[in-house]
Amino acid sequence: MSTAVRTRIAPSPTGAPHVGTAYMALFNLAFARKHGGKMILRIEDTDQARSTKNSEDAILDALKWLGLEWDEGPDCGGEYGPYRQSERLEMHQAAVQRLLELGHAYRCFCTPERLDALRKEQIANKETPRYDGHCLSLSQEQIQEKMDRGEPYVIRMKVPAEGECVFLDELRGEVRIDWKQIDHQIIQKSDGFPTYHLANVVDDHAMQISHVIRGEEWISSTPKHVLLYQQLGWEPPVFAHLPLLRNPDKSKLSKRKNPTGIYYYRDAGFLPEAMLNYLGMMGYTLPDQREVFSLTELAESFEIKRMSLGGPIFDIAKLKWLNGRYFREQISPDEVVDRLMNWKANKEHFSKIMGLALPRLETLSDFFPLSGHLFQESPEYKTEDLIGKSEAAEVSRLLKIAEWELEKIKHWDREQLASVFQNMAEMEEMKLKDLLRPFFFAISGSAVSLPLFDGMALLGPDLSRVRLRIALNKLSEAGSGLSKKGLKSLEKEYRSAYGKRIG
């Protein structure tokens, strides 16, 4: 492996750009810059069913908006491309074939039904669910017969039955994990595509990644990666597992409890410099204890061993406080005006809104009350207004179904939004007008506003979805939300009527 410092981030293009991706990218970039190295951006799109070009474009755009940059990637190329995993299939399959030939991997023909039954049995016996090695005992003749019959199979890696994996973590020192806790990981799916674990190791090696700096949720998977490096005869990189961002209740940061989309913060009017500064504060303190600092200043002082191992709390109130300091201390009033104009107070954006507001205007002063919610982080309204004459439980149910349905939208526009709600009205056997009433309050804070679908299209997916979650939280706080049991029941009902949900 090269002695040059090379770090990477490898997001999956399967959803909205996440602040957790920016958090990891920031510290990978700071470490690379500190040591005169390079940071690589690689798109991990081996999940062909969920990966989309729109999501990939959004990831690149969101990270650039924050001011993060990379030296090699799908948009700028580089010496070690291609930088999309789906374009590196031959290399992945060659590694799998090598593992098979060396006896470190094997074909598994177990059906989903057998695996499901095995999992249920293990859970009933209070055992850790894992593959039982059933296909390890197949002879070459049996394997060939099954292949000749066209039976589908996956390829699994062999894991030692005894002993433990020992590896060093830059932040945590020596880590020991018993091999009995490690599953016989699938490394190639039945469609011939690699899983994350195999592709991750092969690509990191091929791209000469020197340091893998990632979230602590990957610690339990690191033995699989270390083993693959050993089996393939490669030197592993240095590992460092950063603490995950947390909600105020210490749970892992999730969109259910906190806005997690980078675009949410952009569209709500946060400054990219303040956002990046705040993410830096989440895991690192500058030697002079400064709270306001730039990416350059972070990189100049960065020592990875000084990173905190405590779960950093992502507190929006603290982020707003820091954002306010940037307005008052870091940029001039004239620049604030420029930022405001570039944000939403520009002619192009006003023109889109004016097209919706004009049929309802009698004076110019009517414009802002009608459209104010399109410039707000979230509107204010009373929970009883949200409920109206409906049953609170039914409003919660409809909001939750809409949240799940909106997650499925790939192109956020008026037509797609209208289709979602019209379909819901049919499925729920309701008049569209009656169905939409609570959504007007959730989105605009009022029963009378601009056309709902057009307004949501202008707000964008992040702000719109968060407003639905805020409405659900209001109902929950009022004792009218979905219980855990009720949510489980609704999920079952939803799958039956609307199909499998995403996320």
FENMO-V978005 format. One record per backbone hydrogen bond with DSSP energy under -0.5 kcal/mol. CO is the residue of the C=O (numbers start at 1). NH is the residue of the N-H. E is the energy in kcal/mol with one decimal. If there is no record, write none. Layout:
[[CO	NH	E] [CO	NH	E]]
//
This chain:
[[4	6	-0.5] [5	38	-2.1] [6	210	-1.8] [6	211	-1.6] [7	40	-2.3] [9	42	-2.5] [11	44	-2.3] [12	14	-2.0] [13	52	-2.2] [17	262	-2.6] [18	21	-0.9] [18	22	-1.3] [19	23	-2.5] [20	24	-2.1] [21	25	-2.5] [22	26	-2.6] [23	27	-1.5] [24	28	-2.1] [25	29	-2.6] [26	30	-2.6] [27	31	-2.1] [28	32	-2.2] [29	33	-2.9] [30	34	-2.3] [31	35	-1.6] [32	37	-3.5] [33	36	-1.3] [38	7	-2.5] [39	71	-2.9] [39	72	-1.1] [40	9	-2.2] [40	42	-0.6] [42	44	-0.6] [43	45	-1.2] [43	85	-2.7] [46	48	-1.7] [47	50	-0.8] [47	51	-2.3] [52	56	-1.8] [53	57	-2.7] [54	58	-2.2] [55	59	-2.2] [56	60	-2.1] [57	61	-2.5] [58	62	-2.9] [59	63	-2.3] [60	64	-2.0] [61	65	-2.3] [62	66	-1.5] [63	67	-0.6] [63	68	-2.3] [64	67	-0.9] [72	41	-2.7] [73	77	-2.4] [77	73	-1.5] [78	81	-1.0] [83	43	-2.9] [84	87	-1.7] [85	88	-2.2] [86	89	-0.5] [88	92	-1.8] [89	93	-2.9] [90	94	-2.1] [91	95	-1.7] [92	96	-2.2] [93	97	-2.5] [94	98	-2.1] [95	99	-2.1] [96	100	-2.2] [97	101	-2.5] [98	102	-2.1] [99	104	-2.6] [99	105	-1.0] [100	103	-1.0] [104	158	-3.1] [106	156	-2.8] [108	154	-2.3] [111	115	-2.3] [112	116	-2.4] [113	117	-2.3] [114	118	-2.5] [115	119	-2.3] [116	120	-2.3] [117	121	-2.1] [118	122	-2.4] [119	123	-2.4] [120	124	-2.4] [121	125	-1.8] [122	127	-3.6] [123	126	-1.6] [133	136	-1.7] [134	137	-0.9] [135	138	-1.2] [139	143	-2.5] [140	144	-2.5] [141	145	-2.3] [142	146	-2.2] [143	147	-2.3] [144	148	-2.8] [145	149	-1.7] [146	151	-2.4] [147	150	-1.2] [154	108	-3.1] [155	187	-3.4] [155	188	-1.6] [156	106	-2.3] [163	179	-2.1] [165	177	-2.3] [167	175	-3.2] [168	239	-0.7] [169	173	-2.6] [173	169	-2.7] [175	167	-2.2] [177	165	-3.2] [178	181	-1.8] [179	182	-1.8] [181	183	-0.5] [183	185	-1.9] [185	157	-2.4] [187	195	-1.5] [188	155	-2.3] [189	192	-2.0] [193	189	-3.1] [195	199	-2.1] [196	200	-2.9] [197	201	-1.7] [198	202	-2.5] [199	203	-2.7] [200	204	-2.2] [201	205	-2.2] [202	206	-2.6] [203	207	-2.4] [204	209	-2.8] [205	208	-1.5] [210	238	-2.8] [211	213	-0.8] [212	214	-0.7] [212	240	-2.3] [214	242	-3.2] [215	218	-1.9] [216	219	-1.6] [218	221	-0.7] [218	222	-1.1] [219	222	-0.8] [219	223	-0.5] [221	224	-0.9] [221	225	-1.4] [222	226	-3.2] [223	227	-2.6] [224	228	-2.1] [225	229	-2.3] [226	230	-2.2] [227	231	-3.0] [228	232	-2.1] [229	233	-0.6] [229	234	-3.0] [230	233	-0.9] [238	212	-3.1] [239	170	-2.9] [240	214	-2.2] [240	242	-0.7] [242	216	-2.2] [245	253	-2.5] [246	314	-3.1] [247	250	-2.5] [251	247	-3.3] [254	257	-1.5] [254	258	-1.8] [260	19	-2.7] [261	264	-0.6] [261	265	-1.1] [262	266	-1.8] [263	267	-3.1] [264	268	-1.8] [265	270	-2.6] [266	269	-1.2] [271	275	-2.3] [272	276	-2.5] [273	277	-2.4] [274	278	-2.6] [275	279	-2.2] [276	280	-2.0] [277	281	-1.9] [278	282	-1.1] [279	283	-0.6] [280	283	-0.9] [280	284	-1.5] [283	308	-2.0] [286	289	-2.5] [290	286	-0.5] [291	293	-0.6] [294	298	-2.2] [295	299	-2.6] [296	300	-2.2] [297	301	-1.3] [298	302	-0.9] [299	302	-0.5] [303	306	-2.3] [304	307	-1.7] [308	243	-0.5] [310	312	-0.7] [312	246	-2.8] [312	314	-0.6] [313	315	-1.1] [314	316	-0.6] [315	319	-2.1] [316	320	-2.7] [317	321	-1.9] [318	322	-2.3] [319	323	-2.7] [320	324	-2.4] [321	325	-1.6] [322	326	-1.8] [323	327	-1.8] [324	328	-2.0] [325	329	-3.2] [325	330	-0.6] [326	330	-1.5] [326	331	-1.4] [332	336	-2.2] [333	337	-2.1] [334	338	-2.0] [335	339	-2.8] [336	340	-2.6] [337	341	-2.4] [338	342	-2.4] [339	343	-2.0] [340	344	-1.5] [340	345	-2.3] [344	346	-0.7] [346	350	-2.7] [347	351	-2.5] [348	352	-1.5] [349	353	-1.9] [350	354	-3.0] [351	355	-1.7] [352	356	-0.7] [353	356	-1.1] [353	357	-2.4] [354	358	-2.8] [357	360	-2.4] [357	361	-0.6] [358	361	-1.3] [363	362	-0.5] [363	366	-1.5] [364	367	-1.7] [365	369	-0.7] [366	370	-1.7] [367	371	-2.2] [368	372	-1.8] [370	450	-0.6] [371	374	-2.1] [372	375	-2.0] [373	376	-0.6] [382	385	-0.7] [382	386	-1.6] [383	387	-1.9] [384	388	-2.7] [387	390	-1.8] [391	395	-2.0] [392	396	-2.4] [393	397	-2.1] [394	398	-2.4] [395	399	-2.5] [396	400	-2.2] [397	401	-2.3] [398	402	-2.4] [399	403	-2.2] [400	404	-2.2] [401	405	-2.6] [402	406	-2.9] [403	407	-1.3] [404	408	-0.5] [405	408	-1.1] [406	409	-1.2] [410	412	-0.5] [411	413	-1.2] [413	417	-2.3] [414	418	-2.8] [415	419	-2.2] [416	420	-2.0] [417	421	-2.0] [418	422	-2.6] [419	423	-2.2] [420	424	-2.1] [421	425	-2.4] [422	426	-1.8] [423	427	-2.7] [424	428	-2.8] [425	430	-2.7] [426	429	-0.7] [431	435	-2.3] [432	436	-2.3] [433	437	-0.8] [436	439	-0.6] [436	440	-1.8] [437	440	-0.6] [437	441	-1.2] [438	442	-2.5] [439	443	-2.4] [440	444	-2.8] [440	445	-0.8] [440	446	-0.9] [441	445	-1.3] [447	449	-0.5] [451	455	-2.5] [452	456	-2.7] [453	457	-2.1] [454	458	-2.1] [455	459	-2.4] [456	460	-2.2] [460	464	-1.8] [461	465	-2.6] [462	466	-2.1] [463	467	-1.9] [464	468	-1.5] [465	469	-2.0] [466	470	-2.5] [467	471	-2.0] [468	472	-2.3] [469	473	-2.4] [470	474	-2.3] [471	475	-2.0] [472	476	-2.2] [473	477	-2.9] [474	478	-1.5] [475	480	-3.5] [475	481	-0.6] [476	479	-1.6] [483	487	-2.9] [484	488	-2.0] [485	489	-2.1] [486	490	-2.4] [487	491	-2.4] [488	492	-1.8] [489	493	-2.2] [490	494	-3.2] [491	495	-2.5] [492	496	-1.6] [493	497	-2.1] [494	498	-3.7] [494	499	-1.1] [495	499	-0.6]]
//
